[in-house]
Each structure stands twice: as C-alpha cells, then as structure tokens.
Amino acid sequence: MKKVILSAAALMVGAITFAQNDSKVGQVGNDNVTNVKQTGNLNDSDVIQGDANTAGYSNIAEVKQTGSSNTSAVNQFDGDNGENRNNEAVVNQNGSSNHSTVNQSEDDQIANVLQNGTSNTSTVNQSGSENKTDIDQLGNSNKATVTQNGNDQAVSGVDVEPNNLSTIMQNGNDNTATTSQLTVNGVQADRNTSDIIQNGNSNTAWVEQASSLNNSDIDQLGNNNTATVYQNNDLPENGQNQAQILQTSDYNKATIDQDRDNGGNTGGTGNSVAYIEQTGGTYNEALTEQRGEDLSSTIFQNGSDNYAYDEQQGRRMTSEVDQIGNDNYSKVYQIVTDSDSKVWQEGDNNSSNVWQEGKFHTSTVTQMGNDNFSSVKQKNQGQTSTVMQNGNGNSATVFQKGN
C-alpha cells in the first residue's frame, strides 16, 4: 500500500494564501507518495525520500508551487537498481524567480519539471543509468541544467541497456539549456540521448556527452541563438556518436566537437555523425571538428555572411558543405585515409578551401555566382578533383601530388 503525505503547507493553502510556507517531508522505505502544494511567494519545499543507508524505490514526490521566488528541493536516494521504475519527482512551478532542484541516485529514476514564468531555474542531478529527465520552461530568462552521471548496465558482460535520457524544451527568449552526460570514475556511460528544443531569441544550448553511442539533437527557432555539442568517446566500445543542430533565422552560431581517442589511432572503433543546418538569416557560423573513425559531417547554410569550418581526422571521412547566400566561406580540412569532400556554393563572394592529406581522395567543388574562389590541395595517393565555376570573377587553384 502506498503511503501518502500531504504537507502542512498544502493543508493551509486555503487559509493562508500569500503567506510564506515552509514544508519539510522525510520518508524512508518503498512505495511512498508525497504531495506538496504551496500558493504565494517565498515558499520553500524540501522533500527527502530514502537515505544514504537505506534502499528506497517506487517513491513519488509531487510538488506544486504557485507564486514567485519559491524554492523546491527533491532528494531521492538509493533506488534499487534492479527495478524498472524507481523513484519519480514531479515539480510544477507557476510564477517568476522560482528555483527547482532534483537530486536522484541509482538507476531508473524519473524527473519531470514544468516551470511557467520568467527567471526560473531548474537543476536536475541524476547518478546511475537508465534515468530520464524532462524539463519544460515557458517564459523568458529561464535556465535549465541537467547532469546525468552513470554507467550502462551489462548482462553477462555485454552492454545491452540504454543509458540516460534528457529532454529540455524552452519557449521564450534569453533562455539557457545545459546537459552533461558523463562517466563516473571512468566507468562506461554509453547510449545517452539529449534533446534540446528552444523557441525564441537569444537562447543558448550546450551539450557534453562522454563515452560512445550517444545522440544529441538541438533545435533552435528564433534569432541570435547559440548551440554547442561536445561528444568525447575515450573508451573502447564502438563509439557511434551522433550530433544534430538545427537553427533558423538570424545571428545563429553552432559548434559540434566530437573527440575520440586522438584520431581513432587507439582504442576500439568510432562512428561519428555530425549535422548542422542554419537557414533563413544572417551572421550564421558553423564549426564541426571530428577525430575518430567512420566520420561524416554535413553543413548547410542559407542566408548572408555565412561561415563554415569542417575538420576531420582519422579513417573513412565524408564531408559535404552547401552554402547559398551572401559572403559565404567554407574550409574543409581532412587528413589520413579515405577522404571525400563536396562543397557547393551559390551566391555572392563565395570562397572555398579544401585540403586533404592521406590516401584515396576525392574532392568536388561547384561555385555559381559572383567573386568565387576555390583552392584544393590533395597529396599522396588516389586524388581526384573537380572544380566547376560558373559566374563572375572566378579563380581555381588545384594542387595534387602523386606517390
């Protein structure tokens, strides 16, 4: 039977609407349910389920606060790692300048946070594997931070379980979303997934993922947004990292950095995929760096004053850059083994520079429109280069050196 606790603050809501309420709930054991409801300003809720010495699972903490400058803290400890569903925290805050903190340890934890208002802060810390976080923020100047430190589970020495999942959705301006999915004491932390969706202007998204088989997706709709993804696979599994960034409108900036074993020369195998798309605006900038094995990078930019930089080191490698619009510049640098590069530029004052060093090279650059310049440099073994230019003031320089 589930044990349900309504805090004293919840029972006094009807009588004291705007007074400062302080609620503290402590529970030890399993199948506990806590409901805290607070209305007014400067309220404080503190829920603790479990402790450092007692395993507690299938506990639920629900906190609802309406008003401004409220604080909610939920701490859930030591869920049983054999459970499919352990502890769950649900926090709903409606108002401005509210703060929510959720701390959960062990596996299979769930955190759901909804904040409606301005200048709200949500922080979720989860340790263990197969944890899930969902943060929704509606309003301006909100901040969401998710930290998931853990390891994937193993059955008979084979890793089969998914790891942690983080989803952040922000609707408004001047919001910040940060997701960190990392290892604990060097233990594998594979198969993490991060989703960030931001709708509005001047938003910032930052994702860092360690180990392998991670997936990151950032979608930003609005002006003057910035997105950054770092994926670092330094452990020898199969390293299938993926990163995707989509940005629409003006002043956008995107960065993807996937780092694996310094070029894939040591450790297991790596399979990194990076995708950046920037459309319909000005001042776009894209940067992709990948060091690993089966690498593929695609950058698409549509607008004015676009800049794309792509560097890949290690093994198979494919890069494609499409730029349509004014003042475009693209640089592709690939080194070591099987390289492919394709750059297509259409529009004013385009410039492309491709440098490939290693073995079986192929480079195709097509430029259509004003003041185009292309330089392709390929060195030893199997080079093939095709540059086609159609339009004003074009210049092409190709240097290829055989065996």
Secondary structure, DSSP 4 states (H G I P E B T S, - for coil): --EEEE-HHHHTTTT-SSS--EEEEEE-SSSEEEEEEEESSS-EEEEEESBTTB---S-EEEEEEESSS-EEEEEE----TT-SS--EEEEEEESSS-EEEEEE-SSS-EEEEEEESSS-EEEEEEESSS-EEEEEEESSS-EEEEEEE----EETTEE-S---EEEEEEESSS-EEEEEEE-BTTB---S-EEEEEEESSS-EEEEEEESSS-EEEEEEESSS-EEEEEEE--SSS----EEEEEEESSS-EEEEEEE-HHHHTSSS----EEEEEEEEEES-EEEEEEESSS-EEEEEEEEES-EEEEEEESSS-EEEEEEESTT-EEEEEEESSSEEEEEEEESTT-EEEEEEESSSEEEEEEEESTT-EEEEEE-SSS--EEEEEESTT-EEEEEE---
